[in-house]
Amino acid sequence: MEYSQKKYLLISPDFPPPNIGGSKVWLLNLVKNSGFKFDVLTCVKSPKFDEVLSGGSKIYRSSYVSNSSEPSKIQLIKTYTYICYWILRNLKIKKYEAVLVNPGVIGNGLVIILSKLLNFKIIVAGHGEEITVPLYKKNLKNFIKKHFMIFTYKKADGFFVVCDFCKRLLISFGVSENIISVIPSCINPDKIKKIVSKKLKRNNIISVGRLIERKGFHFLCKAVISLKTNIQDLRLDIVGDGPYFKICQKIINDNKAGDYIKLHGEISDEKLATLYGESDLFVLAHTMLDNGDTEGCPTVFSEAMANSLPVIGGSGAGADTAIVDNYNGYIVNSKNIDELSSSIKKILLDENLHKKMVLNGKLKLSKDHNPKINGKIFGSFIERISKK
């Protein structure tokens, strides 16, 4: 790819490698396929991984920048201070067309304020859960965070977001629709070893993600257990680790479901590709928690479609960007086990419906989740915003 001579700065505490995690995969795909050069300010990486950018782009890794994996208050203060210092030190020297930020609501807001003082274009990466928690969680900390977010976000020059849900949230508190670009999650080509065109029909379900409350793996286990009497050869494979691993394991043990529900933990890409190939349906039973914690549009939906699977996701978040209800899957109230079970049953037991949803998923993938196409959309958007 030929790159424009224009250069942008991306500030993101999380950035590959490793090339895992939906938002990191999304960012990397956009940057690599934008047609522009980027400097990326991010956290340090493990020496066992190689860098991921070329073509005149450069990654600046600093021990002063902490990733988003439960940083302490001291680490956050250090991160925000260093980001502002780095901008002040480098902005005029590097002559960036615009600065793109992704360090969360407080970090984003601080750089937005700095952009108004120093007169540079600022474009924000918006994520659903970063917005919903300040909006919906009722305590003093989030009350302050909410009003800081609303005050600063309305001053940003542009937003790029992964789902329509996030766009609707931004519009709800006054951000102009004209400066928001929805760019859906894209498949990670390195994880899709082979797009399966013909499969041996089974009744295998796969679910992938970090085992945390909002992703609803405990709901999915209960739904599969309730369906076992109707679908004798039903099987569920759950890939991932996290605090809800033990909770799901208890549900499995209590219901003597270990023969047909397996928790794999973290596995290799090769093993994951094998499980995708052996599966007939992908389900992520996510939901919005009472404190506003929720999903955006998980990248695993596009990975599942790339592996010829219909997809079921939860309501109350951004699944509708990837799943068109009754077209390539279903969007359900995951807390309602009967509703979740019924949707699974419909897809697995109706061969014609299953085939239709597989085909529609491939069409949806090629239209809305292609990394090269979406990268160009991203490039055009940030160029438009930087020229305003």
C-alpha positions in Angstrom: 0.0 0.0 0.0 1.2 3.5 -0.9 0.9 5.8 2.1 0.1 9.6 2.0 2.8 11.9 3.3 0.2 13.2 5.9 0.8 11.9 9.4 -1.6 11.5 12.3 -0.9 10.8 16.0 -2.9 8.1 17.8 -2.7 8.0 21.6 -4.0 4.6 22.8 -2.7 2.9 26.0 -3.7 -0.4 24.5 -2.3 -1.3 21.1 -1.0 -4.5 19.6 0.9 -6.7 19.9 -0.4 -9.1 21.0 -3.2 -8.8 18.4 -6.0 -9.8 20.8 -8.9 -7.9 22.2 -11.7 -6.5 20.1 -10.8 -2.8 20.4 -7.1 -3.4 19.7 -7.8 -5.5 16.6 -10.3 -2.8 15.4 -7.7 0.0 15.9 -4.9 -1.8 14.2 -7.1 -2.7 11.2 -8.1 0.9 10.8 -4.6 2.3 11.1 -3.0 -0.3 8.8 -5.6 0.2 6.1 -6.2 4.0 6.3 -3.6 5.0 3.7 -1.9 7.4 6.1 1.1 7.3 8.3 0.7 7.2 12.1 2.7 7.8 15.1 1.3 5.7 18.0 1.9 6.6 21.6 1.2 3.5 23.8 2.3 1.2 26.6 5.4 -1.1 26.6 5.1 -4.5 25.0 6.5 -7.9 25.8 9.9 -8.5 24.0 8.5 -11.8 22.6 6.3 -9.9 20.2 7.4 -8.0 17.0 6.0 -4.6 16.2 3.0 -4.5 13.9 3.3 -1.3 11.8 5.4 -0.4 8.8 5.1 2.0 5.9 6.5 5.1 7.7 4.4 4.7 10.8 6.2 4.6 14.2 5.2 3.3 17.6 6.4 5.1 20.7 6.2 2.9 23.7 6.6 4.3 27.2 6.7 2.9 30.7 4.8 6.0 31.8 1.8 4.8 29.9 -0.2 2.1 31.5 -2.6 -0.2 29.7 -6.3 -0.4 30.6 -6.0 -3.7 32.6 -7.1 -2.3 36.0 -4.5 0.5 36.4 -4.1 2.1 39.8 -5.0 5.8 40.4 -1.3 6.6 40.5 -0.8 4.9 37.2 -3.7 6.7 35.6 -2.4 10.1 36.8 1.1 9.2 35.5 -0.4 8.2 32.1 -2.6 11.3 31.7 0.3 13.6 32.7 2.7 11.9 30.3 0.3 12.1 27.4 -0.2 15.8 27.9 3.6 16.3 28.3 4.3 14.3 25.1 1.8 16.3 23.1 3.3 19.6 24.3 6.8 18.4 23.5 6.2 16.9 20.1 3.2 18.5 18.4 4.9 21.4 16.6 7.9 19.3 15.7 5.9 16.4 14.2 3.3 18.6 12.5 0.4 16.1 12.7 -2.8 16.6 10.7 -4.8 15.6 13.8 -4.5 13.8 17.1 -6.6 10.7 17.7 -7.2 9.7 21.3 -8.3 6.5 23.0 -7.2 6.6 26.7 -10.8 6.6 28.2 -13.2 9.4 29.2 -10.8 11.3 31.5 -7.8 11.0 29.2 -9.8 11.9 26.1 -11.3 14.9 27.9 -7.9 16.2 29.0 -6.6 16.1 25.5 -9.7 17.7 24.1 -9.1 20.6 26.5 -5.5 20.8 25.4 -6.5 20.8 21.7 -8.6 23.9 22.3 -5.7 25.7 24.1 -3.1 24.7 21.4 -5.4 24.8 18.4 -5.1 21.3 16.9 -7.7 18.9 15.6 -8.9 16.2 18.0 -10.7 13.0 17.0 -11.9 10.6 19.7 -12.3 6.9 19.6 -15.7 6.2 21.4 -16.5 3.0 23.2 -19.9 2.1 24.5 -19.0 1.0 28.0 -16.8 4.0 28.6 -19.8 6.2 28.0 -22.6 4.1 29.6 -20.9 3.7 33.0 -20.6 7.4 33.7 -24.1 7.9 32.3 -25.9 5.2 34.3 -23.8 4.4 37.4 -25.1 6.3 40.4 -22.2 7.6 42.6 -20.3 10.8 43.0 -17.3 9.6 41.0 -19.4 8.9 37.9 -21.5 12.0 38.4 -18.4 14.1 38.1 -17.1 11.9 35.2 -20.4 12.2 33.4 -20.4 16.0 33.4 -16.7 16.2 32.5 -17.4 13.9 29.6 -20.4 15.8 28.3 -18.6 19.2 28.7 -15.4 18.0 26.8 -16.9 15.6 24.3 -19.1 18.3 22.8 -15.9 20.3 22.0 -14.2 17.5 20.1 -13.8 17.8 16.3 -14.8 14.2 15.5 -15.6 10.7 16.8 -15.1 7.3 15.3 -17.0 4.5 17.0 -17.5 0.8 16.5 -21.3 0.7 16.7 -24.5 2.6 16.1 -25.3 2.2 19.8 -22.3 4.3 20.7 -23.3 6.9 18.1 -26.7 7.1 19.7 -25.2 7.6 23.1 -23.0 10.5 21.9 -26.0 12.2 20.1 -28.1 11.8 23.3 -26.0 14.4 25.1 -25.4 16.9 22.3 -22.6 15.6 20.1 -23.4 16.5 16.4 -24.3 13.5 14.3 -22.2 15.0 11.4 -18.9 14.5 13.2 -19.5 10.8 14.2 -18.4 7.9 11.9 -19.6 4.4 12.7 -16.9 2.0 11.5 -17.8 -1.6 12.5 -15.4 -4.2 13.8 -13.4 -6.1 11.2 -12.2 -9.6 11.1 -8.6 -10.2 12.1 -7.2 -12.0 9.0 -4.5 -13.7 11.2 -7.2 -15.5 13.1 -9.2 -16.8 10.2 -7.1 -19.7 9.0 -9.7 -21.0 6.6 -13.2 -19.8 5.6 -15.2 -23.0 5.8 -17.5 -23.4 2.8 -19.0 -26.8 3.7 -19.3 -28.3 7.2 -20.5 -31.6 8.7 -23.8 -30.6 10.4 -23.6 -30.9 14.2 -25.3 -29.1 17.0 -22.3 -27.4 18.4 -22.3 -23.9 19.8 -19.2 -21.8 20.4 -18.8 -18.7 22.5 -15.6 -16.6 22.8 -14.6 -13.8 25.1 -13.4 -12.8 28.6 -15.5 -14.5 31.2 -17.0 -11.5 32.9 -20.5 -10.7 34.1 -21.6 -8.5 31.2 -20.8 -11.1 28.6 -23.4 -13.5 30.0 -21.7 -16.9 29.7 -23.6 -18.0 32.8 -26.9 -17.3 30.9 -25.6 -19.3 28.0 -24.7 -22.3 30.1 -28.2 -22.3 31.6 -29.8 -22.0 28.2 -27.9 -24.9 26.8 -28.7 -27.0 29.9 -32.4 -26.3 29.4 -32.2 -27.4 25.7 -30.3 -30.6 26.2 -33.5 -32.7 26.5 -34.7 -31.4 23.1 -31.3 -31.6 21.3 -29.6 -34.7 22.4 -26.2 -34.1 20.6 -26.0 -30.4 21.8 -22.6 -29.2 22.7 -21.2 -25.9 23.9 -17.5 -24.8 23.8 -16.6 -21.6 25.7 -13.2 -20.1 25.0 -11.7 -17.5 27.3 -10.8 -16.9 30.9 -11.8 -14.5 33.6 -13.6 -14.1 37.0 -16.8 -15.8 35.8 -14.9 -19.0 34.9 -15.6 -20.5 38.4 -19.2 -19.4 38.3 -19.8 -21.1 35.0 -17.9 -24.2 36.2 -20.2 -24.4 39.2 -23.3 -24.2 37.0 -21.9 -27.0 34.8 -21.0 -29.2 37.9 -24.3 -28.6 39.6 -26.2 -29.7 36.5 -23.8 -32.5 35.6 -23.3 -30.9 32.3 -19.6 -31.5 31.9 -20.1 -34.0 29.1 -21.5 -31.4 26.8 -20.3 -28.0 28.1 -16.6 -27.4 28.1 -14.7 -24.4 29.4 -11.4 -24.3 27.4 -9.8 -21.2 29.0 -7.2 -19.4 26.8 -6.2 -21.4 23.7 -4.1 -21.0 20.6 -5.4 -19.4 17.4 -5.0 -22.8 15.7 -7.2 -24.6 18.3 -9.7 -21.8 18.1 -9.9 -22.1 14.4 -10.5 -25.8 14.8 -13.4 -25.2 17.2 -14.9 -22.6 14.9 -14.7 -25.2 12.1 -16.5 -27.8 14.2 -19.3 -25.4 15.3 -22.7 -24.5 13.8 -23.7 -21.4 15.8 -22.0 -18.6 17.7 -23.6 -17.1 20.8 -22.5 -14.2 23.0 -25.2 -13.7 25.6 -24.1 -10.2 26.6 -26.2 -7.7 28.5 -26.1 -4.3 30.1 -25.4 -4.4 33.8 -27.2 -2.1 36.3 -24.1 0.1 36.5 -24.1 0.7 32.7 -21.3 -1.7 31.9 -22.0 -3.2 28.5 -20.5 -4.3 25.1 -20.0 -2.2 22.0 -19.9 -4.4 18.9 -17.6 -7.3 19.7 -15.2 -8.3 17.0 -16.0 -12.0 17.7 -19.3 -11.5 15.8 -17.4 -10.8 12.6 -14.9 -13.6 13.3 -17.9 -16.0 13.7 -19.5 -14.8 10.4 -16.2 -15.4 8.7 -16.3 -18.9 9.9 -19.7 -19.5 8.4 -21.7 -19.3 11.6 -25.0 -17.6 12.3 -24.7 -15.3 15.4 -26.8 -14.6 18.4 -26.1 -11.5 20.6 -27.6 -9.6 23.5 -29.8 -6.6 23.5 -29.1 -3.3 25.2 -25.7 -2.7 23.5 -24.2 -2.5 20.0 -24.9 -5.9 18.6 -27.2 -4.4 16.0 -24.2 -3.1 14.0 -23.1 -6.7 13.4 -26.4 -8.6 13.7 -29.4 -7.9 11.6 -32.2 -9.6 13.6 -33.7 -12.6 11.7 -31.2 -12.0 8.8 -27.8 -13.3 9.9 -28.9 -14.2 13.5 -30.9 -12.9 16.4 -30.6 -10.2 19.1 -32.2 -11.4 22.3 -32.7 -10.4 25.9 -30.0 -12.7 27.3 -31.3 -12.6 30.8 -34.5 -14.3 29.6 -33.3 -17.9 29.4 -36.4 -19.0 27.5 -35.9 -16.4 24.9 -32.2 -17.2 24.5 -33.0 -21.0 24.4 -35.7 -20.5 21.8 -33.5 -18.6 19.4 -30.7 -21.2 19.7 -33.3 -24.0 19.0 -34.7 -22.2 15.9 -31.4 -21.9 14.2 -30.0 -25.3 15.0 -33.2 -27.3 14.2 -34.2 -25.4 11.0 -31.6 -26.4 8.3 -33.0 -23.9 5.8 -32.9 -21.0 8.3 -29.3 -22.0 9.3 -28.2 -22.0 5.6 -29.9 -18.6 5.0 -28.2 -17.0 8.0 -24.8 -18.4 7.0 -25.1 -16.9 3.5 -26.5 -13.6 4.8 -23.6 -13.4 7.3 -21.1 -13.7 4.5 -22.8 -10.9 2.7 -22.9 -8.7 5.8 -19.2 -9.5 6.4 -18.1 -8.5 2.9 -20.2 -5.3 3.0 -19.7 -3.9 6.5 -16.7 -5.7 8.1 -14.0 -5.7 5.5 -10.8 -4.3 7.0 -9.6 -2.7 3.7 -12.9 -1.0 3.0 -13.3 0.1 6.6 -9.8 1.4 6.7 -10.4 3.6 3.7 -13.6 4.9 5.3 -11.6 5.7 8.4 -8.9 7.4 6.4 -11.5 9.5 4.5 -13.2 10.5 7.7 -10.1 11.6 9.6 -8.9 13.6 6.6 -12.3 15.3 6.3 -12.3 16.2 10.0 -8.7 17.4 9.9 -9.5 19.8 7.0 -12.5 21.4 8.8 
